[in-house]
């Protein structure tokens, strides 16, 4: 291991692993890519051929060689494997959704909590400088009923390309893919989401729902990844007593944002902390909200 760098292993070798996880880890000054494991050995070899480390044939061997494990797999697979990795005492970088269903998500969160390891969720938008500046400009504390918010994310991301072949995205589309990002931003800006006012799904993969926040504020969300929109339409706005705060640029450098997430994870591990704002408790909260949206949409 390079001096001063901790070792992180990668579980998964799909498009997101190749485009974001592997290059960001390999380039990071405080983490070293120990290698990769997937259920297809040839896919793990492709990752390490490009970014270094070892292609492991057993998950247990990868875990033994690492300080932390990053997941880039479908929710059902993460729900199965993440509790085992946490129980082995390894810190975890988790994708969202946490698991295939809410019960699985709770099992992941319980395992991470019981193990006392550090966790971070791939809420990469939170680590973009523009998003951070937007959140910093909004007054602290839950917003009251005199403040409202809205968010819109419309694109054709699932009309073609590598992510359109993902089975879990095919079922619930934008809600499970980009929904956690948008809900997280509104939750951070207006205060904790405590309920879902309304929800409706229409074709093509068009979601509209309203959120109730702890201080009395309400927000509305519109999402789709199957509209022929180019470039992507993205906007998040808070207005009312808190003033008017508009974010109209979607971060495009996910690897750079992930690098900042890895900075925070490295610092937390070094300090013995497990309280990252984007940890597993945050991911569970977002999945609980998404479950409410699904039920309300029927």
ChimeraX commands (.cxc) that place a marker at each C-alpha (Angstrom):
marker #1 position 0.00,0.00,0.00 radius 0.5
marker #1 position 1.24,3.50,-0.81 radius 0.5
marker #1 position 2.27,5.44,2.30 radius 0.5
marker #1 position -0.66,7.24,3.91 radius 0.5
marker #1 position -3.30,5.73,1.63 radius 0.5
marker #1 position -6.04,3.36,2.72 radius 0.5
marker #1 position -7.22,0.54,0.51 radius 0.5
marker #1 position -10.69,0.40,-0.97 radius 0.5
marker #1 position -12.16,-2.45,-2.98 radius 0.5
marker #1 position -14.83,-2.18,-5.64 radius 0.5
marker #1 position -17.80,-4.53,-5.92 radius 0.5
marker #1 position -19.30,-4.28,-9.39 radius 0.5
marker #1 position -18.00,-3.50,-12.86 radius 0.5
marker #1 position -20.89,-1.88,-14.72 radius 0.5
marker #1 position -20.93,1.50,-16.49 radius 0.5
marker #1 position -21.03,3.54,-13.25 radius 0.5
marker #1 position -18.16,1.54,-11.77 radius 0.5
marker #1 position -16.04,2.15,-14.87 radius 0.5
marker #1 position -16.98,5.80,-15.39 radius 0.5
marker #1 position -17.04,7.07,-11.79 radius 0.5
marker #1 position -15.98,4.69,-9.01 radius 0.5
marker #1 position -12.78,3.23,-10.44 radius 0.5
marker #1 position -11.23,6.40,-11.91 radius 0.5
marker #1 position -12.08,8.51,-8.85 radius 0.5
marker #1 position -10.62,5.97,-6.43 radius 0.5
marker #1 position -7.51,5.39,-8.56 radius 0.5
marker #1 position -6.83,9.15,-8.74 radius 0.5
marker #1 position -7.49,9.89,-5.07 radius 0.5
marker #1 position -4.53,10.90,-2.88 radius 0.5
marker #1 position -5.91,9.21,0.27 radius 0.5
marker #1 position -7.34,6.00,-1.17 radius 0.5
marker #1 position -5.81,3.21,-3.21 radius 0.5
marker #1 position -7.85,0.82,-5.38 radius 0.5
marker #1 position -7.13,-2.62,-3.94 radius 0.5
marker #1 position -9.03,-4.30,-6.76 radius 0.5
marker #1 position -12.45,-5.44,-7.83 radius 0.5
marker #1 position -14.81,-8.35,-7.41 radius 0.5
marker #1 position -17.83,-9.22,-9.49 radius 0.5
marker #1 position -19.78,-12.37,-10.16 radius 0.5
marker #1 position -18.22,-12.33,-13.64 radius 0.5
marker #1 position -14.43,-12.63,-13.17 radius 0.5
marker #1 position -13.70,-11.23,-16.62 radius 0.5
marker #1 position -15.49,-7.98,-15.72 radius 0.5
marker #1 position -13.33,-7.56,-12.60 radius 0.5
marker #1 position -10.22,-8.09,-14.72 radius 0.5
marker #1 position -11.30,-5.33,-17.08 radius 0.5
marker #1 position -11.59,-2.90,-14.15 radius 0.5
marker #1 position -8.15,-3.64,-12.72 radius 0.5
marker #1 position -6.51,-3.66,-16.15 radius 0.5
marker #1 position -7.60,-0.05,-16.50 radius 0.5
marker #1 position -7.24,1.25,-12.96 radius 0.5
marker #1 position -4.97,-1.05,-10.98 radius 0.5
marker #1 position -5.35,-3.51,-8.16 radius 0.5
marker #1 position -6.20,-7.18,-8.23 radius 0.5
marker #1 position -9.17,-9.04,-9.71 radius 0.5
marker #1 position -10.52,-11.09,-6.82 radius 0.5
marker #1 position -12.40,-14.34,-7.39 radius 0.5
marker #1 position -14.02,-14.34,-3.94 radius 0.5
marker #1 position -15.74,-11.46,-2.18 radius 0.5
marker #1 position -14.21,-12.58,1.12 radius 0.5
marker #1 position -10.71,-12.15,-0.28 radius 0.5
marker #1 position -11.49,-8.64,-1.47 radius 0.5
marker #1 position -12.86,-7.73,1.96 radius 0.5
marker #1 position -9.75,-9.12,3.68 radius 0.5
marker #1 position -7.54,-6.92,1.49 radius 0.5
marker #1 position -9.38,-3.65,2.15 radius 0.5
marker #1 position -10.16,-0.97,4.69 radius 0.5
marker #1 position -13.38,-0.08,2.86 radius 0.5
marker #1 position -15.59,-1.46,0.10 radius 0.5
marker #1 position -17.47,0.57,-2.52 radius 0.5
marker #1 position -20.59,-0.88,-4.13 radius 0.5
marker #1 position -21.58,-0.30,-7.75 radius 0.5
marker #1 position -24.26,-2.96,-8.10 radius 0.5
marker #1 position -28.08,-3.15,-8.38 radius 0.5
marker #1 position -30.08,-2.55,-5.18 radius 0.5
marker #1 position -30.98,-6.23,-4.70 radius 0.5
marker #1 position -27.32,-7.26,-4.85 radius 0.5
marker #1 position -26.21,-4.49,-2.50 radius 0.5
marker #1 position -28.95,-5.47,-0.06 radius 0.5
marker #1 position -27.56,-9.00,-0.02 radius 0.5
marker #1 position -23.85,-8.20,0.21 radius 0.5
marker #1 position -23.50,-4.94,2.17 radius 0.5
marker #1 position -24.49,-6.43,5.56 radius 0.5
marker #1 position -21.80,-9.10,5.16 radius 0.5
marker #1 position -19.14,-6.52,4.34 radius 0.5
marker #1 position -20.14,-4.26,7.25 radius 0.5
marker #1 position -20.18,-7.22,9.65 radius 0.5
marker #1 position -16.57,-7.88,8.62 radius 0.5
marker #1 position -15.66,-4.43,9.95 radius 0.5
marker #1 position -15.18,-2.66,6.63 radius 0.5
marker #1 position -16.33,0.88,5.93 radius 0.5
marker #1 position -18.77,1.09,3.02 radius 0.5
marker #1 position -19.61,3.36,0.11 radius 0.5
marker #1 position -23.20,2.57,-0.81 radius 0.5
marker #1 position -25.29,3.16,-3.90 radius 0.5
marker #1 position -28.87,4.31,-3.70 radius 0.5
marker #1 position -31.40,2.82,-3.33 radius 0.5
marker #1 position -29.88,0.83,-0.48 radius 0.5
marker #1 position -31.74,-2.36,-1.34 radius 0.5
marker #1 position -34.56,-3.76,-3.44 radius 0.5
marker #1 position -37.20,-2.95,-0.84 radius 0.5
marker #1 position -37.57,-1.08,2.41 radius 0.5
marker #1 position -37.05,-4.18,4.57 radius 0.5
marker #1 position -33.75,-4.83,2.82 radius 0.5
marker #1 position -32.72,-1.19,3.25 radius 0.5
marker #1 position -33.40,-1.38,6.97 radius 0.5
marker #1 position -31.32,-4.56,7.18 radius 0.5
marker #1 position -28.37,-2.77,5.53 radius 0.5
marker #1 position -28.71,0.21,7.88 radius 0.5
marker #1 position -28.97,-2.06,10.93 radius 0.5
marker #1 position -25.86,-4.00,9.89 radius 0.5
marker #1 position -23.80,-0.86,9.36 radius 0.5
marker #1 position -24.94,0.56,12.70 radius 0.5
marker #1 position -24.24,-2.67,14.58 radius 0.5
marker #1 position -20.75,-2.93,13.08 radius 0.5
marker #1 position -19.88,0.67,14.00 radius 0.5
marker #1 position -18.29,1.29,10.60 radius 0.5
marker #1 position -18.35,4.49,8.58 radius 0.5
marker #1 position -20.72,4.72,5.62 radius 0.5
marker #1 position -21.21,7.11,2.74 radius 0.5
marker #1 position -23.93,7.10,0.10 radius 0.5
marker #1 position -23.39,8.10,-3.52 radius 0.5
marker #1 position -25.35,11.33,-3.22 radius 0.5
marker #1 position -22.74,12.94,-5.42 radius 0.5
marker #1 position -24.72,16.13,-6.13 radius 0.5
marker #1 position -24.13,17.16,-2.51 radius 0.5
marker #1 position -20.40,17.43,-3.21 radius 0.5
marker #1 position -20.62,19.80,-6.17 radius 0.5
marker #1 position -19.39,23.34,-5.35 radius 0.5
marker #1 position -22.44,24.95,-6.96 radius 0.5
marker #1 position -24.86,22.78,-4.99 radius 0.5
marker #1 position -22.98,23.42,-1.78 radius 0.5
marker #1 position -23.12,27.18,-2.40 radius 0.5
marker #1 position -26.87,26.94,-3.08 radius 0.5
marker #1 position -27.51,25.07,0.17 radius 0.5
marker #1 position -25.24,27.38,2.16 radius 0.5
marker #1 position -27.22,30.42,0.98 radius 0.5
marker #1 position -30.51,29.04,2.33 radius 0.5
marker #1 position -31.19,29.90,5.99 radius 0.5
marker #1 position -30.60,27.09,8.48 radius 0.5
marker #1 position -33.43,25.29,10.21 radius 0.5
marker #1 position -36.64,23.73,8.92 radius 0.5
marker #1 position -38.49,26.17,6.67 radius 0.5
marker #1 position -41.99,27.20,7.73 radius 0.5
marker #1 position -45.27,27.18,5.81 radius 0.5
marker #1 position -44.37,30.54,4.27 radius 0.5
marker #1 position -41.64,28.88,2.19 radius 0.5
marker #1 position -42.00,26.45,-0.69 radius 0.5
marker #1 position -39.70,24.54,-2.98 radius 0.5
marker #1 position -39.71,22.74,-6.30 radius 0.5
marker #1 position -37.41,20.53,-8.32 radius 0.5
marker #1 position -37.43,19.32,-11.91 radius 0.5
marker #1 position -35.15,16.78,-13.60 radius 0.5
marker #1 position -36.15,15.72,-17.09 radius 0.5
marker #1 position -33.94,13.85,-19.54 radius 0.5
marker #1 position -33.77,10.98,-22.00 radius 0.5
marker #1 position -31.17,9.07,-20.01 radius 0.5
marker #1 position -33.10,5.79,-20.15 radius 0.5
marker #1 position -34.09,6.03,-23.82 radius 0.5
marker #1 position -30.79,4.46,-24.85 radius 0.5
marker #1 position -27.25,3.89,-23.72 radius 0.5
marker #1 position -25.77,1.62,-21.04 radius 0.5
marker #1 position -28.14,2.53,-18.20 radius 0.5
marker #1 position -31.27,1.77,-20.22 radius 0.5
marker #1 position -30.45,-1.94,-19.95 radius 0.5
marker #1 position -30.61,-1.89,-16.15 radius 0.5
marker #1 position -33.52,-4.04,-14.93 radius 0.5
marker #1 position -34.07,-2.16,-11.68 radius 0.5
marker #1 position -34.17,1.18,-13.50 radius 0.5
marker #1 position -36.64,-0.25,-16.01 radius 0.5
marker #1 position -39.19,-0.97,-13.27 radius 0.5
marker #1 position -39.42,2.41,-11.54 radius 0.5
marker #1 position -37.19,4.55,-13.76 radius 0.5
marker #1 position -36.47,8.06,-12.60 radius 0.5
marker #1 position -37.95,7.64,-9.12 radius 0.5
marker #1 position -35.31,5.15,-8.01 radius 0.5
marker #1 position -32.44,6.52,-10.10 radius 0.5
marker #1 position -32.51,10.30,-9.70 radius 0.5
marker #1 position -35.32,10.54,-7.16 radius 0.5
marker #1 position -33.00,10.09,-4.16 radius 0.5
marker #1 position -30.80,12.97,-5.36 radius 0.5
marker #1 position -33.72,15.37,-5.77 radius 0.5
marker #1 position -35.47,14.40,-2.53 radius 0.5
marker #1 position -32.14,14.75,-0.71 radius 0.5
marker #1 position -31.62,18.29,-2.02 radius 0.5
marker #1 position -35.11,19.46,-1.06 radius 0.5
marker #1 position -34.81,17.76,2.33 radius 0.5
marker #1 position -31.48,19.49,2.97 radius 0.5
marker #1 position -32.80,22.84,1.78 radius 0.5
marker #1 position -36.23,22.92,3.48 radius 0.5
marker #1 position -35.93,20.51,6.37 radius 0.5
marker #1 position -36.67,16.80,6.82 radius 0.5
marker #1 position -39.37,15.30,4.64 radius 0.5
marker #1 position -42.09,13.97,6.94 radius 0.5
marker #1 position -44.70,12.91,4.41 radius 0.5
marker #1 position -45.85,12.68,0.81 radius 0.5
marker #1 position -48.82,14.89,-0.08 radius 0.5
marker #1 position -49.64,13.49,-3.51 radius 0.5
marker #1 position -47.97,11.29,-6.12 radius 0.5
marker #1 position -48.75,10.37,-9.70 radius 0.5
marker #1 position -46.96,8.38,-12.38 radius 0.5
marker #1 position -47.65,8.76,-16.09 radius 0.5
marker #1 position -45.92,7.55,-19.20 radius 0.5
marker #1 position -43.20,7.90,-20.25 radius 0.5
marker #1 position -41.72,7.43,-16.77 radius 0.5
marker #1 position -43.09,10.79,-15.66 radius 0.5
marker #1 position -43.34,11.23,-11.89 radius 0.5
marker #1 position -45.01,14.13,-10.09 radius 0.5
marker #1 position -45.23,14.25,-6.32 radius 0.5
marker #1 position -45.46,16.64,-3.42 radius 0.5
marker #1 position -43.50,16.53,-0.17 radius 0.5
marker #1 position -44.30,17.84,3.30 radius 0.5
marker #1 position -41.39,19.08,5.41 radius 0.5
marker #1 position -40.97,19.14,9.19 radius 0.5
marker #1 position -41.30,22.92,9.63 radius 0.5
marker #1 position -44.47,23.20,7.56 radius 0.5
marker #1 position -42.93,23.91,4.15 radius 0.5
marker #1 position -44.06,21.94,1.09 radius 0.5
marker #1 position -42.29,21.13,-2.16 radius 0.5
marker #1 position -43.12,19.62,-5.54 radius 0.5
marker #1 position -41.05,17.32,-7.75 radius 0.5
marker #1 position -41.23,16.38,-11.44 radius 0.5
marker #1 position -38.97,13.63,-12.77 radius 0.5
marker #1 position -38.46,11.63,-15.94 radius 0.5
marker #1 position -35.58,9.84,-17.64 radius 0.5
marker #1 position -37.57,8.88,-20.72 radius 0.5
marker #1 position -38.36,12.20,-22.35 radius 0.5
marker #1 position -36.53,13.26,-25.53 radius 0.5
marker #1 position -34.96,16.26,-23.79 radius 0.5
marker #1 position -31.48,17.42,-24.71 radius 0.5
marker #1 position -29.84,18.93,-22.81 radius 0.5
marker #1 position -31.25,17.76,-19.49 radius 0.5
marker #1 position -33.76,20.07,-17.83 radius 0.5
marker #1 position -32.70,20.54,-14.21 radius 0.5
marker #1 position -33.79,23.05,-11.62 radius 0.5
marker #1 position -34.26,23.25,-7.86 radius 0.5
marker #1 position -35.78,26.36,-6.29 radius 0.5
marker #1 position -36.64,27.55,-2.79 radius 0.5
marker #1 position -38.66,30.72,-2.39 radius 0.5
marker #1 position -40.74,32.51,0.23 radius 0.5
marker #1 position -39.70,33.83,3.62 radius 0.5
marker #1 position -36.25,32.32,3.08 radius 0.5
marker #1 position -35.79,34.43,-0.04 radius 0.5
marker #1 position -35.46,33.09,-3.58 radius 0.5
marker #1 position -32.71,30.57,-4.22 radius 0.5
marker #1 position -32.48,28.94,-7.63 radius 0.5
marker #1 position -30.16,26.15,-8.73 radius 0.5
marker #1 position -30.32,25.63,-12.47 radius 0.5
marker #1 position -27.14,23.75,-13.28 radius 0.5
marker #1 position -26.91,20.00,-12.83 radius 0.5
marker #1 position -23.40,18.87,-11.83 radius 0.5
marker #1 position -21.85,16.93,-14.71 radius 0.5
marker #1 position -18.53,15.79,-13.25 radius 0.5
marker #1 position -19.67,12.89,-11.05 radius 0.5
marker #1 position -16.13,11.58,-10.64 radius 0.5
marker #1 position -14.96,14.91,-9.18 radius 0.5
marker #1 position -17.92,14.96,-6.80 radius 0.5
marker #1 position -17.13,11.39,-5.80 radius 0.5
marker #1 position -13.57,12.44,-5.10 radius 0.5
marker #1 position -14.89,15.00,-2.59 radius 0.5
marker #1 position -17.06,12.32,-1.00 radius 0.5
marker #1 position -13.96,10.15,-0.63 radius 0.5
marker #1 position -12.20,13.09,1.06 radius 0.5
marker #1 position -14.94,13.24,3.69 radius 0.5
marker #1 position -14.91,9.47,4.13 radius 0.5
marker #1 position -11.14,9.39,4.61 radius 0.5
marker #1 position -11.32,12.16,7.22 radius 0.5
marker #1 position -14.15,10.44,9.09 radius 0.5
marker #1 position -12.28,7.12,9.14 radius 0.5
marker #1 position -9.09,8.80,10.36 radius 0.5
marker #1 position -11.00,10.55,13.16 radius 0.5
marker #1 position -13.02,7.47,14.13 radius 0.5
marker #1 position -16.32,9.14,13.20 radius 0.5
marker #1 position -19.38,7.47,11.67 radius 0.5
marker #1 position -21.57,10.58,11.37 radius 0.5
marker #1 position -21.26,11.54,7.71 radius 0.5
marker #1 position -24.27,13.56,6.56 radius 0.5
marker #1 position -24.64,11.23,3.57 radius 0.5
marker #1 position -24.27,8.03,5.60 radius 0.5
marker #1 position -26.53,5.01,5.66 radius 0.5
marker #1 position -29.12,6.70,7.89 radius 0.5
marker #1 position -29.59,9.31,5.18 radius 0.5
marker #1 position -29.96,6.65,2.51 radius 0.5
marker #1 position -32.57,4.81,4.60 radius 0.5
marker #1 position -34.55,8.00,5.13 radius 0.5
marker #1 position -34.61,8.63,1.37 radius 0.5
marker #1 position -35.75,5.09,0.66 radius 0.5
marker #1 position -38.56,5.48,3.21 radius 0.5
marker #1 position -39.72,8.60,1.36 radius 0.5
marker #1 position -39.53,6.81,-1.99 radius 0.5
marker #1 position -41.62,3.96,-0.58 radius 0.5
marker #1 position -44.26,6.51,0.42 radius 0.5
marker #1 position -44.23,7.95,-3.12 radius 0.5
marker #1 position -44.70,4.48,-4.60 radius 0.5
marker #1 position -47.65,3.76,-2.30 radius 0.5
marker #1 position -49.26,7.14,-2.98 radius 0.5
marker #1 position -48.86,6.70,-6.75 radius 0.5
marker #1 position -50.59,3.34,-6.58 radius 0.5
marker link #1:1,2 radius 0.2
marker link #1:2,3 radius 0.2
marker link #1:3,4 radius 0.2
marker link #1:4,5 radius 0.2
marker link #1:5,6 radius 0.2
marker link #1:6,7 radius 0.2
marker link #1:7,8 radius 0.2
marker link #1:8,9 radius 0.2
marker link #1:9,10 radius 0.2
marker link #1:10,11 radius 0.2
marker link #1:11,12 radius 0.2
marker link #1:12,13 radius 0.2
marker link #1:13,14 radius 0.2
marker link #1:14,15 radius 0.2
marker link #1:15,16 radius 0.2
marker link #1:16,17 radius 0.2
marker link #1:17,18 radius 0.2
marker link #1:18,19 radius 0.2
marker link #1:19,20 radius 0.2
marker link #1:20,21 radius 0.2
marker link #1:21,22 radius 0.2
marker link #1:22,23 radius 0.2
marker link #1:23,24 radius 0.2
marker link #1:24,25 radius 0.2
marker link #1:25,26 radius 0.2
marker link #1:26,27 radius 0.2
marker link #1:27,28 radius 0.2
marker link #1:28,29 radius 0.2
marker link #1:29,30 radius 0.2
marker link #1:30,31 radius 0.2
marker link #1:31,32 radius 0.2
marker link #1:32,33 radius 0.2
marker link #1:33,34 radius 0.2
marker link #1:34,35 radius 0.2
marker link #1:35,36 radius 0.2
marker link #1:36,37 radius 0.2
marker link #1:37,38 radius 0.2
marker link #1:38,39 radius 0.2
marker link #1:39,40 radius 0.2
marker link #1:40,41 radius 0.2
marker link #1:41,42 radius 0.2
marker link #1:42,43 radius 0.2
marker link #1:43,44 radius 0.2
marker link #1:44,45 radius 0.2
marker link #1:45,46 radius 0.2
marker link #1:46,47 radius 0.2
marker link #1:47,48 radius 0.2
marker link #1:48,49 radius 0.2
marker link #1:49,50 radius 0.2
marker link #1:50,51 radius 0.2
marker link #1:51,52 radius 0.2
marker link #1:52,53 radius 0.2
marker link #1:53,54 radius 0.2
marker link #1:54,55 radius 0.2
marker link #1:55,56 radius 0.2
marker link #1:56,57 radius 0.2
marker link #1:57,58 radius 0.2
marker link #1:58,59 radius 0.2
marker link #1:59,60 radius 0.2
marker link #1:60,61 radius 0.2
marker link #1:61,62 radius 0.2
marker link #1:62,63 radius 0.2
marker link #1:63,64 radius 0.2
marker link #1:64,65 radius 0.2
marker link #1:65,66 radius 0.2
marker link #1:66,67 radius 0.2
marker link #1:67,68 radius 0.2
marker link #1:68,69 radius 0.2
marker link #1:69,70 radius 0.2
marker link #1:70,71 radius 0.2
marker link #1:71,72 radius 0.2
marker link #1:72,73 radius 0.2
marker link #1:73,74 radius 0.2
marker link #1:74,75 radius 0.2
marker link #1:75,76 radius 0.2
marker link #1:76,77 radius 0.2
marker link #1:77,78 radius 0.2
marker link #1:78,79 radius 0.2
marker link #1:79,80 radius 0.2
marker link #1:80,81 radius 0.2
marker link #1:81,82 radius 0.2
marker link #1:82,83 radius 0.2
marker link #1:83,84 radius 0.2
marker link #1:84,85 radius 0.2
marker link #1:85,86 radius 0.2
marker link #1:86,87 radius 0.2
marker link #1:87,88 radius 0.2
marker link #1:88,89 radius 0.2
marker link #1:89,90 radius 0.2
marker link #1:90,91 radius 0.2
marker link #1:91,92 radius 0.2
marker link #1:92,93 radius 0.2
marker link #1:93,94 radius 0.2
marker link #1:94,95 radius 0.2
marker link #1:95,96 radius 0.2
marker link #1:96,97 radius 0.2
marker link #1:97,98 radius 0.2
marker link #1:98,99 radius 0.2
marker link #1:99,100 radius 0.2
marker link #1:100,101 radius 0.2
marker link #1:101,102 radius 0.2
marker link #1:102,103 radius 0.2
marker link #1:103,104 radius 0.2
marker link #1:104,105 radius 0.2
marker link #1:105,106 radius 0.2
marker link #1:106,107 radius 0.2
marker link #1:107,108 radius 0.2
marker link #1:108,109 radius 0.2
marker link #1:109,110 radius 0.2
marker link #1:110,111 radius 0.2
marker link #1:111,112 radius 0.2
marker link #1:112,113 radius 0.2
marker link #1:113,114 radius 0.2
marker link #1:114,115 radius 0.2
marker link #1:115,116 radius 0.2
marker link #1:116,117 radius 0.2
marker link #1:117,118 radius 0.2
marker link #1:118,119 radius 0.2
marker link #1:119,120 radius 0.2
marker link #1:120,121 radius 0.2
marker link #1:121,122 radius 0.2
marker link #1:122,123 radius 0.2
marker link #1:123,124 radius 0.2
marker link #1:124,125 radius 0.2
marker link #1:125,126 radius 0.2
marker link #1:126,127 radius 0.2
marker link #1:127,128 radius 0.2
marker link #1:128,129 radius 0.2
marker link #1:129,130 radius 0.2
marker link #1:130,131 radius 0.2
marker link #1:131,132 radius 0.2
marker link #1:132,133 radius 0.2
marker link #1:133,134 radius 0.2
marker link #1:134,135 radius 0.2
marker link #1:135,136 radius 0.2
marker link #1:136,137 radius 0.2
marker link #1:137,138 radius 0.2
marker link #1:138,139 radius 0.2
marker link #1:139,140 radius 0.2
marker link #1:140,141 radius 0.2
marker link #1:141,142 radius 0.2
marker link #1:142,143 radius 0.2
marker link #1:143,144 radius 0.2
marker link #1:144,145 radius 0.2
marker link #1:145,146 radius 0.2
marker link #1:146,147 radius 0.2
marker link #1:147,148 radius 0.2
marker link #1:148,149 radius 0.2
marker link #1:149,150 radius 0.2
marker link #1:150,151 radius 0.2
marker link #1:151,152 radius 0.2
marker link #1:152,153 radius 0.2
marker link #1:153,154 radius 0.2
marker link #1:154,155 radius 0.2
marker link #1:155,156 radius 0.2
marker link #1:156,157 radius 0.2
marker link #1:157,158 radius 0.2
marker link #1:158,159 radius 0.2
marker link #1:159,160 radius 0.2
marker link #1:160,161 radius 0.2
marker link #1:161,162 radius 0.2
marker link #1:162,163 radius 0.2
marker link #1:163,164 radius 0.2
marker link #1:164,165 radius 0.2
marker link #1:165,166 radius 0.2
marker link #1:166,167 radius 0.2
marker link #1:167,168 radius 0.2
marker link #1:168,169 radius 0.2
marker link #1:169,170 radius 0.2
marker link #1:170,171 radius 0.2
marker link #1:171,172 radius 0.2
marker link #1:172,173 radius 0.2
marker link #1:173,174 radius 0.2
marker link #1:174,175 radius 0.2
marker link #1:175,176 radius 0.2
marker link #1:176,177 radius 0.2
marker link #1:177,178 radius 0.2
marker link #1:178,179 radius 0.2
marker link #1:179,180 radius 0.2
marker link #1:180,181 radius 0.2
marker link #1:181,182 radius 0.2
marker link #1:182,183 radius 0.2
marker link #1:183,184 radius 0.2
marker link #1:184,185 radius 0.2
marker link #1:185,186 radius 0.2
marker link #1:186,187 radius 0.2
marker link #1:187,188 radius 0.2
marker link #1:188,189 radius 0.2
marker link #1:189,190 radius 0.2
marker link #1:190,191 radius 0.2
marker link #1:191,192 radius 0.2
marker link #1:192,193 radius 0.2
marker link #1:193,194 radius 0.2
marker link #1:194,195 radius 0.2
marker link #1:195,196 radius 0.2
marker link #1:196,197 radius 0.2
marker link #1:197,198 radius 0.2
marker link #1:198,199 radius 0.2
marker link #1:199,200 radius 0.2
marker link #1:200,201 radius 0.2
marker link #1:201,202 radius 0.2
marker link #1:202,203 radius 0.2
marker link #1:203,204 radius 0.2
marker link #1:204,205 radius 0.2
marker link #1:205,206 radius 0.2
marker link #1:206,207 radius 0.2
marker link #1:207,208 radius 0.2
marker link #1:208,209 radius 0.2
marker link #1:209,210 radius 0.2
marker link #1:210,211 radius 0.2
marker link #1:211,212 radius 0.2
marker link #1:212,213 radius 0.2
marker link #1:213,214 radius 0.2
marker link #1:214,215 radius 0.2
marker link #1:215,216 radius 0.2
marker link #1:216,217 radius 0.2
marker link #1:217,218 radius 0.2
marker link #1:218,219 radius 0.2
marker link #1:219,220 radius 0.2
marker link #1:220,221 radius 0.2
marker link #1:221,222 radius 0.2
marker link #1:222,223 radius 0.2
marker link #1:223,224 radius 0.2
marker link #1:224,225 radius 0.2
marker link #1:225,226 radius 0.2
marker link #1:226,227 radius 0.2
marker link #1:227,228 radius 0.2
marker link #1:228,229 radius 0.2
marker link #1:229,230 radius 0.2
marker link #1:230,231 radius 0.2
marker link #1:231,232 radius 0.2
marker link #1:232,233 radius 0.2
marker link #1:233,234 radius 0.2
marker link #1:234,235 radius 0.2
marker link #1:235,236 radius 0.2
marker link #1:236,237 radius 0.2
marker link #1:237,238 radius 0.2
marker link #1:238,239 radius 0.2
marker link #1:239,240 radius 0.2
marker link #1:240,241 radius 0.2
marker link #1:241,242 radius 0.2
marker link #1:242,243 radius 0.2
marker link #1:243,244 radius 0.2
marker link #1:244,245 radius 0.2
marker link #1:245,246 radius 0.2
marker link #1:246,247 radius 0.2
marker link #1:247,248 radius 0.2
marker link #1:248,249 radius 0.2
marker link #1:249,250 radius 0.2
marker link #1:250,251 radius 0.2
marker link #1:251,252 radius 0.2
marker link #1:252,253 radius 0.2
marker link #1:253,254 radius 0.2
marker link #1:254,255 radius 0.2
marker link #1:255,256 radius 0.2
marker link #1:256,257 radius 0.2
marker link #1:257,258 radius 0.2
marker link #1:258,259 radius 0.2
marker link #1:259,260 radius 0.2
marker link #1:260,261 radius 0.2
marker link #1:261,262 radius 0.2
marker link #1:262,263 radius 0.2
marker link #1:263,264 radius 0.2
marker link #1:264,265 radius 0.2
marker link #1:265,266 radius 0.2
marker link #1:266,267 radius 0.2
marker link #1:267,268 radius 0.2
marker link #1:268,269 radius 0.2
marker link #1:269,270 radius 0.2
marker link #1:270,271 radius 0.2
marker link #1:271,272 radius 0.2
marker link #1:272,273 radius 0.2
marker link #1:273,274 radius 0.2
marker link #1:274,275 radius 0.2
marker link #1:275,276 radius 0.2
marker link #1:276,277 radius 0.2
marker link #1:277,278 radius 0.2
marker link #1:278,279 radius 0.2
marker link #1:279,280 radius 0.2
marker link #1:280,281 radius 0.2
marker link #1:281,282 radius 0.2
marker link #1:282,283 radius 0.2
marker link #1:283,284 radius 0.2
marker link #1:284,285 radius 0.2
marker link #1:285,286 radius 0.2
marker link #1:286,287 radius 0.2
marker link #1:287,288 radius 0.2
marker link #1:288,289 radius 0.2
marker link #1:289,290 radius 0.2
marker link #1:290,291 radius 0.2
marker link #1:291,292 radius 0.2
marker link #1:292,293 radius 0.2
marker link #1:293,294 radius 0.2
marker link #1:294,295 radius 0.2
marker link #1:295,296 radius 0.2
marker link #1:296,297 radius 0.2
marker link #1:297,298 radius 0.2
view
